[in-house]
Each structure stands twice: as C-alpha cells, then as structure tokens.
C-alpha cells in the first residue's frame, strides 16, 4: 500500500475520525432546531372539562380545534440564537477538520517509521555480512600465522552482536507495522506491504509563509474564532430578554356547551404585547455569565494563535535541522564506507589490527542507521509542518 492509500484507508475506518464525524453530525441539527423559532407553532387541541358549583349541576364542556402560535418579535433573540447555532456548527466542522489532519499526520508518521525500520533491518543484514567478512579475514590470517587468535575471538563476538541487532531490528519493524495498522483502524495483525522509499527531498518554504497559513487555515484557530462569534450571538440573545415581546395567536375549532355535545363553531385571534419589568435578576445574571464566557473565549483564541504559531515555528526549525542532518549523515556514510574498505585492506596487509577493523565497522553501522533515520525524520518533519499550516499531510503536499 502507498502512503496515499494508507491515509484514505484511515479516513474510512479510523475509530478516532469516525467518532469526530459523528460529533459533527450531532451538531448539524442545531441549526434546524434554532431555525424553528422563525416558524409558527401549530397544534391540535382536544379538551374535556367537567364543571360544577353549589347551585349549578355538573356539566361537561369540550373544545376541539387548531391553534397557531407565532412569536413576531422578541428583540432579535431568535435571530441571534440561529446565528450562534450556525457558528457552533462551523466550530464543530473545524474540529472535525483538525481530526482529519491529525489522523493523516499519525498515519504519515507511522508509515515512514515502517519504512525506516525496514531500511534499518536491511542495514543490519549488511552489518552482519560485513562482520562475517571480517571474521573470515581474521580466520584466514590466523591460519597463516599472521594474526593472533584474539582477533578471531573479537570478530566472532562482533558477528554475534550483529545477529542480535538484526533480530532486534526485525522486531522493531513488525511493531511499527502493527502501529500503522492501528492508525488505519485495522487489526494489529493485518497483512500490509507498505510501498515507498525514503528519499533525499526537502521543502523550500520560508517561515512567514508558514506562519500566515497556520494562522489562516489551522483548524484550531478557525474553531476558536467560530466559538468567539457564537458566544457574541449568545450574549445578544440574552439582551433580547430585556426587550418587548409580541405574539400572535389564532384559534379555530368547535365548542361543546353540554355533554352529549351540542357543537357550535368558533374562531378567534389575538395579539399580545409583553414588556418585561422584573425577572428576579435572572436575565442580568445570564448576561454577566455570557459576557464572562465571551472574554474567556476571546482569551482562548489569543492563546490558540500563539500555540499554533509556536507549533509552526518548532516544525519549521525541525525541518531545517532534518535537511541539514541528511546532508551530514550522507557525507558521514560515504566516509565510513571508504574507511572500512581501507582499514580492511590494511588489516589484510598487517598494517592495522582488529580493533581498528571493528571500530571502522561500528562507525559504518552507525552511519547507515543515522542516514536512514535522518531521511525518515525529514519526511516526518515535513508532515508536521504541513499539519501546523492546516494542510492534510501528504495529500495536500506542495513542494
């Protein structure tokens, strides 16, 4: 599977992302719920009443008909509630976008970790072959009487250690494969064959561009902005409680004066004007609460912007460091390969001892591991910067 296929697989099956999508779907009906405040409320009523008094015999009275209630005005409270609900849905959508970015980022990290562990496993096989060559060389020189038996012992120990590292690298590879499966929403034992290579590639981006995109497109910033806007409308909603209220009611039905019924048809309509004078300070308390919550959301937005900027800055610096490390590791690998070749020739000629040979072999082993890890770190740092900038790692990659 390619990295793109792994990410798309995670989008379909990752429980983390599916939960975020379900949370978004749960928020969407709130817009319709608040929009219902603009519509009249129609109901069918059927009332049966038995009434009596000291000098009146008990009698039944029944009413059945339609009622329509419609709030014409309440200080823009309904409109504010609707706008607040829309902003809250937008905030939930931004939260889902953050889950998409995070899922893609985790899959990308796990994918390149698998490639890294696979290359390290292959490098361990090369180390074992080199150690075996050293052992064969030491044995040949010992048989010729040109080297002490201690050289054979040291070379054999190095072969044993190389086998140990090989088994450890193999185990690390399969652990990484299991992690990738889990990030994709699959069983840890699922069969997978990642297709890809670790390459020397960079991303020429300046921090001003990265910072601008992060503050403009990072879902955490967008979510916080929408939460501030929603809270502003919620505050305006409370203001409506201090405004007059105008309601309209229309009725049409049948009224029974006796039981069994003696029906006659009736209809009526009325306008009601209500001016709130005192509500026990409840509205003022709610207004103070909404003001404080608005301040809290505003401060939270400022904090999120700083954290996103810091995340972009850290990812940018990690990218620059990774690019420099690749160049250094490549040069170190080239030198270590040459050093082992030269030292092995000098050992055969009796100009170097086994310590020199094993030291050169250890340096080459470290150089191979450093070069492979630096390539994987480069890919992971690019993905981290993309996520900080509000891009889906790899899928929205622009080099």
ChimeraX attribute file (.defattr): number of C-alpha atoms within 10 A of each C-alpha:
attribute: neighborCount
match mode: 1-to-1
recipient: residues
	/A:1	13
	/A:2	11
	/A:3	19
	/A:4	15
	/A:5	13
	/A:6	20
	/A:7	26
	/A:8	15
	/A:9	18
	/A:10	26
	/A:11	20
	/A:12	12
	/A:13	15
	/A:14	19
	/A:15	16
	/A:16	17
	/A:17	23
	/A:18	18
	/A:19	13
	/A:20	19
	/A:21	19
	/A:22	11
	/A:23	15
	/A:24	19
	/A:25	14
	/A:26	12
	/A:27	18
	/A:28	17
	/A:29	14
	/A:30	18
	/A:31	18
	/A:32	12
	/A:33	12
	/A:34	18
	/A:35	17
	/A:36	13
	/A:37	16
	/A:38	14
	/A:39	11
	/A:40	15
	/A:41	13
	/A:42	14
	/A:43	11
	/A:44	12
	/A:45	12
	/A:46	11
	/A:47	10
	/A:48	12
	/A:49	10
	/A:50	11
	/A:51	11
	/A:52	10
	/A:53	8
	/A:54	6
	/A:55	6
	/A:56	8
	/A:57	8
	/A:58	10
	/A:59	14
	/A:60	15
	/A:61	17
	/A:62	19
	/A:63	19
	/A:64	16
	/A:65	17
	/A:66	15
	/A:67	19
	/A:68	15
	/A:69	17
	/A:70	17
	/A:71	18
	/A:72	16
	/A:73	17
	/A:74	20
	/A:75	19
	/A:76	16
	/A:77	20
	/A:78	20
	/A:79	18
	/A:80	23
	/A:81	24
	/A:82	24
	/A:83	20
	/A:84	27
	/A:85	25
	/A:86	23
	/A:87	22
	/A:88	23
	/A:89	24
	/A:90	21
	/A:91	26
	/A:92	25
	/A:93	23
	/A:94	23
	/A:95	22
	/A:96	22
	/A:97	23
	/A:98	23
	/A:99	20
	/A:100	24
	/A:101	24
	/A:102	19
	/A:103	22
	/A:104	29
	/A:105	24
	/A:106	20
	/A:107	26
	/A:108	24
	/A:109	21
	/A:110	23
	/A:111	27
	/A:112	25
	/A:113	23
	/A:114	25
	/A:115	23
	/A:116	24
	/A:117	24
	/A:118	21
	/A:119	20
	/A:120	25
	/A:121	22
	/A:122	15
	/A:123	19
	/A:124	24
	/A:125	18
	/A:126	16
	/A:127	24
	/A:128	22
	/A:129	15
	/A:130	19
	/A:131	25
	/A:132	18
	/A:133	15
	/A:134	26
	/A:135	22
	/A:136	15
	/A:137	18
	/A:138	27
	/A:139	21
	/A:140	15
	/A:141	20
	/A:142	16
	/A:143	11
	/A:144	9
	/A:145	10
	/A:146	14
	/A:147	20
	/A:148	15
	/A:149	15
	/A:150	12
	/A:151	22
	/A:152	21
	/A:153	14
	/A:154	17
	/A:155	25
	/A:156	19
	/A:157	14
	/A:158	22
	/A:159	21
	/A:160	15
	/A:161	13
	/A:162	22
	/A:163	18
	/A:164	13
	/A:165	18
	/A:166	21
	/A:167	14
	/A:168	13
	/A:169	21
	/A:170	17
	/A:171	14
	/A:172	19
	/A:173	21
	/A:174	16
	/A:175	16
	/A:176	22
	/A:177	25
	/A:178	21
	/A:179	22
	/A:180	28
	/A:181	24
	/A:182	20
	/A:183	28
	/A:184	27
	/A:185	19
	/A:186	18
	/A:187	13
	/A:188	17
	/A:189	13
	/A:190	11
	/A:191	11
	/A:192	12
	/A:193	9
	/A:194	18
	/A:195	11
	/A:196	13
	/A:197	12
	/A:198	17
	/A:199	12
	/A:200	14
	/A:201	13
	/A:202	16
	/A:203	14
	/A:204	9
	/A:205	13
	/A:206	9
	/A:207	14
	/A:208	10
	/A:209	10
	/A:210	21
	/A:211	21
	/A:212	14
	/A:213	18
	/A:214	27
	/A:215	21
	/A:216	14
	/A:217	17
	/A:218	25
	/A:219	28
	/A:220	22
	/A:221	26
	/A:222	25
	/A:223	24
	/A:224	23
	/A:225	22
	/A:226	23
	/A:227	23
	/A:228	25
	/A:229	19
	/A:230	26
	/A:231	25
	/A:232	20
	/A:233	22
	/A:234	23
	/A:235	23
	/A:236	22
	/A:237	24
	/A:238	23
	/A:239	19
	/A:240	18
	/A:241	21
	/A:242	17
	/A:243	17
	/A:244	14
	/A:245	17
	/A:246	16
	/A:247	15
	/A:248	16
	/A:249	17
	/A:250	15
	/A:251	19
	/A:252	16
	/A:253	18
	/A:254	19
	/A:255	19
	/A:256	18
	/A:257	15
	/A:258	13
	/A:259	13
	/A:260	11
	/A:261	14
	/A:262	12
	/A:263	15
	/A:264	11
	/A:265	12
	/A:266	12
	/A:267	13
	/A:268	10
	/A:269	12
	/A:270	10
	/A:271	13
	/A:272	11
	/A:273	10
	/A:274	12
	/A:275	12
	/A:276	10
	/A:277	9
	/A:278	9
	/A:279	10
	/A:280	8
	/A:281	9
	/A:282	11
	/A:283	16
	/A:284	15
	/A:285	12
	/A:286	15
	/A:287	19
	/A:288	14
	/A:289	14
	/A:290	20
	/A:291	17
	/A:292	14
	/A:293	17
	/A:294	21
	/A:295	15
	/A:296	13
	/A:297	21
	/A:298	18
	/A:299	13
	/A:300	17
	/A:301	21
	/A:302	13
	/A:303	14
	/A:304	19
	/A:305	20
	/A:306	14
	/A:307	14
	/A:308	21
	/A:309	21
	/A:310	15
	/A:311	19
	/A:312	26
	/A:313	19
	/A:314	15
	/A:315	24
	/A:316	23
	/A:317	15
	/A:318	19
	/A:319	25
	/A:320	17
	/A:321	15
	/A:322	23
	/A:323	22
	/A:324	13
	/A:325	19
	/A:326	24
	/A:327	14
	/A:328	15
	/A:329	21
	/A:330	19
	/A:331	13
	/A:332	19
	/A:333	20
	/A:334	13
	/A:335	15
	/A:336	21
	/A:337	17
	/A:338	14
	/A:339	18
	/A:340	21
	/A:341	14
	/A:342	14
	/A:343	21
	/A:344	24
	/A:345	14
	/A:346	15
	/A:347	20
	/A:348	17
	/A:349	11
	/A:350	13
	/A:351	11
	/A:352	15
	/A:353	17
	/A:354	22
	/A:355	13
	/A:356	16
	/A:357	24
	/A:358	20
	/A:359	14
	/A:360	21
	/A:361	24
	/A:362	17
	/A:363	19
	/A:364	23
	/A:365	22
	/A:366	18
	/A:367	22
	/A:368	25
	/A:369	20
	/A:370	20
	/A:371	21
	/A:372	23
	/A:373	23
	/A:374	25
	/A:375	26
	/A:376	25
	/A:377	24
	/A:378	27
	/A:379	24
	/A:380	25
	/A:381	24
	/A:382	25
	/A:383	25
	/A:384	27
	/A:385	24
	/A:386	27
	/A:387	27
	/A:388	31
	/A:389	26
	/A:390	25
	/A:391	26
	/A:392	22
	/A:393	29
	/A:394	18
	/A:395	13
	/A:396	11
	/A:397	12
	/A:398	10
	/A:399	9
